[in-house]
Amino acid sequence: MDTTTLYIFAAIILILGSMLQSAAGFAFGMFAIPLLMFIGYEPYQAIAMISLCGGVQTAVGLYTLRKHVDWKQVPALIAMSILTVPLGVWVLSTLLKDFGPEVVKQIFGVIILTGLLVQIWCKVSQHEKLHPAWGLSASGLSGFIGGISGMGAPPIVMWVHAHNWTNQRSRATIWAFFTGLVPLQIGFLYFRFSGVEHQTQPGFWHNNVVTALITAAILSPVMVLGIVPGLWIGHRIPKARLRHISYAIIFIISMIAILGPIMSDKSTPNEITSPVVPDESESN
């Protein structure tokens, strides 16, 4: 696929993901990351792109609700994720090196399906206050899952929803956490995959993570095209029905990610290629 076609498909995915997010209030990463992988992006590129695009959205939202954030609480959550995001990124690089992108795509499908089932079946009771260990555990798990797949929202969202907070504080807390998490995630992705470059065009600006971020920055304005129709759909379709439609879409994507490599004649061991992750011992 040539670069122009790749950009067009990536833009369509971002618009549809933004539309789904605006209509249903969730699932941007679950929708967009596997689809970006389907059209040819490496897993770490897809994660970097969605991290940047999603980070812009959360930062803007956070600014509008900044008065509702408990700024004494959020830093501890972000600090915990500092310990787990690099572990998740390292696991991702190990999986890519040992098993290849097709297996990683299947793992992403399992993560999406698990997150979907958690949202459907787990009913969280609300409390005025929870023990701090719950928040640290949720943020740590979100950081780890985010490092592997870029889809680490469910644990921290469940923790937030377990509090008897206003809607504004709940959203602001989630946005504050991910606004702080995104730079860490992108930084660790670049550090871990900094040696994975185009063979014919070495250098910083041709690094796969950097080129993915540049692509995301260029295409991020098109996400606005999905917000208005998404809000329009959200106001006209009953919330329960819209959530069921969203669940169905995400379920189909997860099944394609899991079963696609198995059903495809192309997914044979000899044809699967994986990027060369730099050996830490060699760099030392």
PyMOL commands that set and color helices and strands:
alter all, ss='L'
color gray80, all
select helices_A, chain A and resi 3-24+28-38+43-64+66-68+74-99+101-121+132-149+153-161+167-192+204-206+208-236+239-263+280-283
alter helices_A, ss='H'
color red, helices_A
deselect
rebuild
show_as cartoon
